Amino acid sequence: MKKVHLDMISSRRHQFLGVSIIFRWWKISLRSEYRSAKPGETKETHEDFLENSHLQVQIALIFGARILDYVFNMCEGKFDYLERLSDKLLLKIICFLELEDIARLSQTSSRFAKLCKCDSLWEQIVQAACDTVSPDMRALAKDVGWRQVFFTNKIQLQRQIRRKKLRQGRQKDKKYA
């Protein structure tokens, strides 16, 4: 049994020392012919990495196209710190946004579209908007989803407010008639 471990590190050092991509690999095996294999390392500046198609292909094959794109952007000075945050942490942040901002955020990428439609986000939003969440409401959410429950609840609330205003308007009309 032979196993190859790979590691990729991108470092941003002091501006005078430069920045580099470090690609390390080592083999782990019970076979005697691989026991003497020494770890390898390739160290490239960001500029050299952008021109090294062989290393780029290796990174794409091993780590995937998404990581290769991330490394390209980093080498070009385009840092996306949100990309590195977990979905769980992003959901905690998103639940503090206004509804209009959530709608706008959902249009920025497929990842944010998925997160902004996530049932756990809308459950948090419903719980924050409502004083209590009844078992009936939870059962309905199980069937139709928390997002649907939130907007259905809002529409019903708007209808009730509209009906109340109409009743108040009719009562005023009767007083003056």
MILUM-820980 format. One line per 8 residues: number of its first residue (from 1); their letters; for each residue y, z, x of N, C-alpha, C. Coordinates in pm, 1 decimal. Layout:
REM residues N
NUM	A	Y Z X Y Z X Y Z X ~ ...
REM end
This chain:
REM residues 177
1	MKKVHLDM	-117.4 0.0 84.5 0.0 0.0 0.0 124.1 0.0 89.4 ~ 212.8 -94.0 65.5 335.4 -103.9 142.7 451.8 -100.2 45.5 ~ 552.5 -24.6 78.2 670.0 -17.1 -7.2 794.0 -35.0 79.0 ~ 884.4 -118.5 32.2 1008.7 -142.7 104.6 1121.0 -76.3 26.1 ~ 1195.0 10.0 91.8 1309.6 75.4 29.6 1436.7 8.8 80.1 ~ 1528.3 -12.1 -11.1 1654.5 -75.7 23.5 1769.3 12.7 -19.4 ~ 1875.5 6.1 53.8 1994.2 85.6 24.9 2114.7 0.5 59.0 ~ 2215.1 3.5 -26.2 2337.2 -71.0 1.3 2453.7 25.0 -13.4
9	ISSRRHQF	2540.7 27.3 82.6 2656.0 116.0 81.7 2779.6 30.7 108.1 ~ 2881.7 55.4 30.0 3010.2 -8.1 58.1 3107.5 103.1 89.5 ~ 3171.4 92.6 202.4 3262.2 200.0 240.9 3404.1 147.9 255.4 ~ 3495.5 231.6 216.8 3637.8 205.2 236.9 3687.5 313.2 331.5 ~ 3701.7 276.3 454.3 3747.9 373.1 553.3 3898.7 360.9 568.7 ~ 3947.2 434.5 664.4 4089.7 429.5 695.9 4129.4 284.6 721.4 ~ 4249.6 247.6 683.8 4290.4 106.5 689.4 4280.4 45.4 828.9 ~ 4288.3 125.2 933.8 4280.8 69.8 1068.5 4136.4 47.9 1112.8
17	LGVSIIFR	4041.8 120.3 1053.1 3901.7 106.3 1089.7 3832.5 -2.9 1010.5 ~ 3889.0 -42.8 899.9 3832.6 -150.5 819.0 3736.8 -100.0 712.5 ~ 3685.2 -194.5 637.3 3590.5 -164.2 530.3 3464.0 -243.1 556.9 ~ 3349.6 -191.7 507.8 3225.3 -261.0 538.0 3123.0 -243.9 426.3 ~ 3027.9 -336.5 426.7 2909.8 -330.7 341.8 2793.9 -300.8 436.2 ~ 2715.5 -198.6 404.6 2600.7 -163.8 487.3 2476.2 -183.0 401.8 ~ 2384.8 -263.4 449.9 2260.1 -293.4 380.3 2147.8 -240.6 468.8 ~ 2074.0 -138.2 419.8 1967.2 -76.8 498.2 1833.1 -97.8 429.5
25	WWKISLRS	1728.2 -109.5 509.9 1594.1 -120.1 454.5 1495.9 -50.9 547.4 ~ 1388.3 -2.8 488.3 1280.5 56.7 564.3 1151.2 43.3 486.4 ~ 1040.8 40.0 561.1 908.8 21.5 501.3 833.4 153.8 506.6 ~ 765.1 182.5 397.5 680.3 301.2 391.0 540.0 251.4 357.9 ~ 444.1 287.5 443.2 308.9 238.7 422.7 208.1 333.2 486.4 ~ 88.7 336.7 429.1 -21.2 412.5 488.7 -92.8 330.1 595.6 ~ -69.3 200.7 598.6 -132.2 113.0 696.5 -70.9 132.9 834.5 ~ -156.3 131.7 932.8 -109.9 156.8 1069.8 -19.4 46.2 1122.4
33	EYRSAKPG	-38.9 -78.8 1077.7 44.2 -188.8 1130.3 191.2 -178.0 1088.8 ~ 218.5 -102.5 980.7 357.3 -89.0 935.7 421.1 42.7 980.2 ~ 340.9 131.8 1037.9 395.1 262.4 1077.5 498.5 251.1 1188.1 ~ 485.4 150.4 1269.7 579.8 134.9 1381.1 703.7 54.1 1340.1 ~ 705.5 5.6 1215.9 821.0 -72.9 1170.0 943.1 17.7 1161.9 ~ 1047.7 -26.7 1225.9 1171.0 53.4 1229.2 1263.5 10.3 1115.3 ~ 1343.6 102.4 1070.2 1440.2 66.4 966.0 1537.0 -39.3 1018.1 ~ 1585.2 -119.1 926.8 1683.5 -220.5 963.4 1816.8 -192.7 896.6
41	ETKETHED	1919.5 -250.0 954.2 2053.2 -230.0 897.7 2139.7 -350.2 929.3 ~ 2211.8 -395.0 828.9 2312.4 -498.9 846.8 2444.8 -440.4 802.6 ~ 2544.6 -453.9 887.6 2677.5 -400.7 855.7 2776.2 -516.1 864.9 ~ 2846.6 -540.2 756.1 2942.0 -651.3 751.3 3075.4 -602.9 695.9 ~ 3182.8 -662.1 743.9 3311.4 -632.7 681.7 3311.6 -698.1 544.4 ~ 3401.0 -656.0 459.5 3409.6 -716.2 326.3 3434.2 -866.9 336.2 ~ 3518.5 -906.5 429.1 3548.9 -1049.7 445.0 3424.4 -1126.8 488.7 ~ 3349.2 -1070.6 584.1 3227.9 -1137.2 630.6 3122.1 -1143.0 521.1
49	FLENSHLQ	3113.3 -1036.8 441.2 3016.7 -1035.4 331.6 3045.5 -1147.7 232.7 ~ 3172.4 -1170.2 203.3 3209.6 -1275.2 107.8 3168.0 -1413.5 156.6 ~ 3150.3 -1429.5 288.0 3109.1 -1557.6 344.5 2959.4 -1564.8 376.0 ~ 2887.1 -1452.8 366.7 2745.5 -1447.6 403.2 2658.6 -1471.1 278.9 ~ 2627.1 -1595.6 253.3 2551.0 -1630.1 132.7 2407.1 -1577.0 139.3 ~ 2349.4 -1568.1 259.1 2212.6 -1516.5 271.3 2205.3 -1371.0 223.6 ~ 2298.0 -1287.5 267.7 2300.4 -1146.8 226.3 2330.5 -1134.6 77.0 ~ 2416.6 -1220.6 27.0 2448.4 -1220.1 -116.6 2323.9 -1251.3 -200.1
57	VQIALIFG	2245.7 -1348.9 -155.7 2122.4 -1384.5 -226.5 2025.9 -1266.6 -224.5 ~ 2013.9 -1201.1 -109.8 1924.5 -1086.1 -99.0 1967.2 -973.6 -194.7 ~ 2095.5 -947.2 -200.4 2145.4 -842.1 -290.0 2121.2 -881.1 -435.3 ~ 2144.8 -1005.7 -470.0 2121.3 -1051.3 -607.8 1974.0 -1039.1 -645.1 ~ 1884.1 -1075.5 -553.2 1740.4 -1067.0 -581.2 1693.7 -922.9 -597.3 ~ 1745.9 -834.8 -515.0 1697.6 -696.6 -512.7 1769.8 -609.5 -615.1 ~ 1901.0 -616.6 -618.9 1978.8 -527.9 -704.3 2022.5 -592.7 -835.4 ~ 2020.9 -725.0 -842.5 2059.0 -794.6 -964.3 2199.2 -854.2 -956.6
65	ARILDYVF	2225.6 -947.4 -1047.9 2352.9 -1019.5 -1049.3 2470.0 -927.7 -1081.2 ~ 2445.8 -828.6 -1165.8 2554.9 -736.4 -1204.1 2607.4 -659.9 -1082.5 ~ 2515.2 -611.4 -998.5 2555.7 -538.6 -877.5 2624.6 -633.1 -779.8 ~ 2573.9 -755.9 -767.9 2637.5 -853.4 -679.9 2781.1 -879.5 -724.8 ~ 2802.3 -898.2 -855.2 2938.6 -916.9 -907.5 3026.0 -796.0 -877.4 ~ 2969.2 -677.2 -894.1 3043.6 -553.8 -867.0 3086.4 -548.4 -720.3 ~ 2993.2 -581.5 -629.3 3023.7 -578.5 -486.0 3127.8 -685.0 -452.0 ~ 3115.3 -804.9 -510.6 3215.7 -909.6 -489.8 3354.4 -858.8 -528.9
73	NMCEGKFD	3364.1 -803.0 -647.1 3493.6 -752.0 -694.1 3546.7 -643.6 -601.9 ~ 3459.4 -555.7 -556.6 3502.2 -448.7 -468.3 3552.1 -505.6 -335.2 ~ 3480.7 -604.7 -282.7 3522.4 -666.8 -156.4 3656.6 -738.5 -170.6 ~ 3685.0 -785.8 -289.4 3812.3 -853.8 -315.5 3921.8 -756.1 -356.0 ~ 3891.4 -625.0 -353.5 3991.5 -524.0 -385.4 4007.8 -498.1 -533.7 ~ 3915.8 -545.2 -614.2 3921.5 -524.1 -759.6 3825.6 -410.6 -794.9 ~ 3878.5 -290.8 -811.4 3795.1 -174.7 -839.6 3796.1 -145.5 -988.8 ~ 3678.3 -134.8 -1046.8 3664.5 -100.5 -1187.9 3590.5 32.3 -1195.7
81	YLERLSDK	3669.4 139.8 -1199.6 3608.2 271.2 -1200.0 3537.7 300.9 -1332.1 ~ 3582.2 241.0 -1441.3 3515.8 261.5 -1569.8 3373.1 207.6 -1567.4 ~ 3351.2 102.1 -1492.5 3218.5 41.1 -1483.4 3116.6 139.7 -1426.8 ~ 3162.7 230.1 -1343.4 3071.7 324.0 -1278.6 3042.3 447.0 -1363.5 ~ 3118.3 468.2 -1471.9 3096.2 585.2 -1557.0 2976.1 562.3 -1647.9 ~ 2907.8 669.1 -1679.2 2792.0 659.4 -1768.1 2838.2 634.5 -1911.9 ~ 2748.3 579.5 -1993.0 2779.3 556.3 -2134.3 2812.5 687.3 -2204.5 ~ 2740.0 792.2 -2170.5 2762.0 922.7 -2233.5 2904.8 973.0 -2207.6
89	LLLKIICF	2951.2 959.5 -2083.4 3086.7 1003.1 -2049.8 3191.1 913.9 -2115.6 ~ 3166.3 783.1 -2116.3 3259.6 690.7 -2182.0 3271.6 720.8 -2331.1 ~ 3160.2 755.1 -2395.9 3164.5 789.5 -2538.6 3249.8 913.5 -2562.7 ~ 3241.1 1010.7 -2472.9 3325.1 1131.2 -2486.0 3473.1 1094.9 -2475.3 ~ 3504.9 1001.7 -2388.5 3644.2 958.4 -2370.8 3690.0 877.3 -2492.4 ~ 3605.5 784.7 -2537.1 3641.0 695.9 -2648.4 3667.5 774.0 -2776.3 ~ 3596.3 883.3 -2797.5 3614.2 957.5 -2923.3 3752.8 1020.3 -2934.3 ~ 3829.8 1025.1 -2826.1 3966.7 1076.2 -2830.9 4068.8 967.9 -2866.2
97	LELEDIAR	4024.2 842.1 -2870.4 4115.8 731.8 -2899.0 4144.1 720.7 -3048.2 ~ 4257.5 659.3 -3079.5 4290.2 627.2 -3218.7 4200.7 510.7 -3262.7 ~ 4181.4 497.0 -3393.1 4093.4 392.3 -3445.8 4137.3 252.6 -3403.4 ~ 4267.0 227.8 -3402.3 4317.2 96.0 -3362.3 4282.7 68.1 -3215.9 ~ 4291.6 172.9 -3132.7 4259.1 156.7 -2990.9 4109.5 133.7 -2970.0 ~ 4027.8 198.4 -3052.0 3883.1 175.9 -3043.9 3852.6 30.7 -3080.0 ~ 3920.0 -19.9 -3182.7 3899.3 -159.5 -3223.0 3939.7 -254.7 -3110.6 ~ 4051.6 -227.4 -3045.9 4096.0 -312.6 -2934.8 4001.0 -302.7 -2815.3
105	LSQTSSRF	3958.1 -179.7 -2784.6 3867.3 -158.2 -2672.7 3735.7 -232.2 -2693.7 ~ 3689.5 -237.6 -2816.5 3562.2 -304.9 -2846.2 3567.9 -454.5 -2816.4 ~ 3686.9 -509.6 -2805.5 3702.1 -652.3 -2779.5 3712.5 -686.1 -2631.2 ~ 3712.5 -583.6 -2544.1 3734.0 -608.7 -2401.8 3608.2 -651.6 -2327.3 ~ 3491.8 -603.7 -2368.3 3367.1 -641.5 -2300.5 3249.8 -613.2 -2392.4 ~ 3135.9 -671.1 -2357.5 3017.0 -647.5 -2441.2 2971.9 -501.9 -2430.0 ~ 2992.1 -441.1 -2314.3 2955.0 -299.8 -2299.1 3039.2 -212.2 -2390.2 ~ 3171.5 -234.8 -2391.6 3257.5 -154.3 -2477.9 3236.9 -187.1 -2625.0
113	AKLCKCDS	3202.0 -310.8 -2656.6 3171.7 -347.0 -2795.9 3051.7 -265.4 -2843.0 ~ 2950.4 -257.4 -2758.8 2830.3 -180.2 -2793.2 2864.2 -31.8 -2808.1 ~ 2942.2 22.3 -2715.5 2978.3 163.7 -2721.5 3064.9 196.3 -2842.5 ~ 3157.8 106.1 -2874.5 3249.6 131.4 -2986.5 3181.2 119.5 -3122.3 ~ 3065.0 58.9 -3125.7 2988.8 50.0 -3250.8 2873.7 150.0 -3253.1 ~ 2859.9 227.0 -3147.1 2750.5 321.3 -3131.6 2753.7 429.0 -3239.2 ~ 2638.5 457.0 -3297.1 2627.9 553.4 -3405.3 2669.8 694.4 -3362.2 ~ 2638.2 732.8 -3238.9 2674.5 867.5 -3193.6 2825.8 884.4 -3181.5
121	LWEQIVQA	2899.2 778.9 -3145.2 3046.1 785.2 -3142.0 3100.2 808.5 -3281.6 ~ 3049.8 732.7 -3378.5 3100.9 743.9 -3515.5 3060.3 875.0 -3580.3 ~ 2948.6 931.0 -3537.9 2911.4 1064.4 -3587.5 3015.0 1166.5 -3541.2 ~ 3056.6 1158.6 -3414.3 3159.5 1248.9 -3361.4 3292.3 1228.7 -3434.5 ~ 3325.8 1103.2 -3461.6 3451.8 1073.8 -3531.2 3448.3 1129.6 -3673.2 ~ 3336.6 1112.1 -3743.4 3323.5 1165.6 -3879.7 3333.2 1317.2 -3877.1 ~ 3265.0 1380.6 -3783.4 3268.7 1526.1 -3775.5 3408.4 1577.6 -3744.5 ~ 3483.9 1505.2 -3664.4 3620.9 1545.4 -3632.9 3713.4 1523.5 -3752.3
129	ACDTVSPD	3684.3 1421.6 -3833.1 3771.0 1388.6 -3946.3 3741.4 1473.7 -4069.5 ~ 3618.9 1521.6 -4082.1 3578.6 1598.1 -4200.7 3567.4 1746.4 -4167.1 ~ 3601.9 1828.4 -4265.6 3586.3 1972.3 -4246.0 3439.1 2009.6 -4234.4 ~ 3359.0 1954.2 -4323.4 3214.6 1978.9 -4319.6 3140.9 1847.6 -4343.4 ~ 3023.9 1839.4 -4286.8 2938.6 1723.3 -4308.1 2815.7 1772.6 -4384.6 ~ 2805.1 1731.4 -4508.4 2697.4 1778.5 -4595.3 2564.2 1712.5 -4559.1 ~ 2455.3 1773.2 -4599.6 2324.1 1711.5 -4577.4 2313.3 1574.2 -4646.2 ~ 2379.0 1559.9 -4763.5 2379.3 1430.2 -4831.9 2448.4 1323.8 -4747.4
137	MRALAKDV	2556.0 1366.0 -4683.3 2630.2 1273.2 -4597.7 2544.7 1232.4 -4477.5 ~ 2472.5 1328.3 -4419.4 2384.0 1298.8 -4306.0 2272.5 1202.9 -4348.3 ~ 2219.6 1224.5 -4468.0 2113.6 1137.0 -4518.8 2166.1 995.6 -4537.6 ~ 2287.0 985.0 -4592.7 2348.2 853.5 -4610.4 2371.3 787.2 -4474.5 ~ 2417.6 864.6 -4377.4 2442.6 811.1 -4243.0 2314.0 760.8 -4179.3 ~ 2204.8 826.7 -4208.5 2076.4 781.9 -4155.7 2041.4 644.2 -4209.4 ~ 2078.5 620.0 -4335.1 2048.2 492.2 -4399.6 2144.5 380.8 -4359.9 ~ 2273.8 411.6 -4362.5 2373.9 305.1 -4342.8 2448.9 314.4 -4210.2
145	GWRQVFFT	2435.1 426.0 -4138.8 2506.3 443.5 -4012.0 2634.9 522.3 -4030.1 ~ 2671.8 595.7 -3925.9 2792.2 680.1 -3931.3 2920.8 599.6 -3942.9 ~ 2925.0 484.7 -3882.3 3045.2 400.0 -3890.4 3071.3 360.3 -4035.5 ~ 2966.4 319.5 -4103.9 2978.5 281.6 -4244.5 3018.7 402.1 -4329.0 ~ 2960.8 518.1 -4299.0 2996.9 640.5 -4371.4 3145.0 670.6 -4351.9 ~ 3192.6 656.7 -4229.6 3334.1 685.7 -4202.1 3425.4 595.4 -4283.2 ~ 3401.0 465.7 -4278.8 3489.4 373.8 -4348.7 3471.0 379.5 -4499.0 ~ 3350.5 403.9 -4545.4 3328.9 420.1 -4688.7 3404.3 541.9 -4736.4
153	NKIQLQRQ	3398.5 648.7 -4663.5 3469.1 770.1 -4698.2 3619.5 745.8 -4702.7 ~ 3670.9 673.4 -4606.9 3814.5 642.0 -4603.2 3856.8 560.8 -4725.7 ~ 3777.8 461.9 -4761.2 3810.3 377.7 -4876.2 3808.9 459.8 -5003.6 ~ 3708.5 545.1 -5018.7 3702.6 630.7 -5137.1 3822.6 723.7 -5141.9 ~ 3861.9 776.7 -5027.8 3979.8 862.8 -5021.3 4104.5 786.3 -5062.2 ~ 4117.8 664.9 -5013.6 4233.1 583.0 -5051.7 4233.9 555.7 -5202.0 ~ 4118.1 530.2 -5261.4 4110.1 508.3 -5406.6 4153.1 633.2 -5482.9 ~ 4107.6 749.6 -5438.7 4144.6 874.2 -5504.6 4295.1 898.2 -5496.0
161	IRRKKLRQ	4352.3 871.3 -5380.8 4497.9 887.7 -5364.5 4572.3 791.6 -5456.5 ~ 4526.1 666.3 -5461.6 4588.4 566.9 -5548.7 4582.0 610.3 -5695.8 ~ 4465.3 658.9 -5739.8 4449.6 705.2 -5878.5 4541.3 821.8 -5908.3 ~ 4552.9 913.1 -5811.9 4640.1 1029.8 -5830.5 4785.7 986.3 -5844.7 ~ 4827.8 892.1 -5762.6 4966.1 842.4 -5771.4 4990.1 773.3 -5905.2 ~ 4891.7 696.4 -5950.8 4906.1 630.8 -6082.2 4918.4 733.1 -6193.0 ~ 4835.2 837.9 -6190.0 4843.6 944.1 -6291.5 4979.2 1012.7 -6287.7 ~ 5028.2 1042.3 -6166.5 5158.6 1107.8 -6153.2 5269.6 1017.7 -6206.0
169	GRQKDKKY	5257.3 887.1 -6177.6 5356.6 791.6 -6227.6 5354.7 785.0 -6379.1 ~ 5239.0 787.2 -6442.0 5227.5 784.4 -6587.7 5283.8 910.7 -6649.9 ~ 5260.7 1025.5 -6584.8 5314.0 1151.9 -6635.9 5466.3 1150.3 -6632.1 ~ 5525.1 1094.3 -6526.5 5671.8 1085.2 -6518.4 5723.7 992.3 -6626.0 ~ 5653.8 880.7 -6649.5 5694.6 785.7 -6753.5 5691.9 851.6 -6891.0 ~ 5592.3 935.9 -6919.4 5581.9 1004.0 -7047.6 5695.4 1104.0 -7064.5 ~ 5735.5 1172.6 -6956.5 5845.2 1268.0 -6965.0 5976.5 1199.0 -6999.2 ~ 5998.5 1082.6 -6943.4 6124.7 1012.5 -6964.8 6120.5 925.5 -7090.3
177	A	6006.8 906.6 -7151.6 5996.9 820.9 -7269.5 6029.3 894.6 -7396.8
REM end
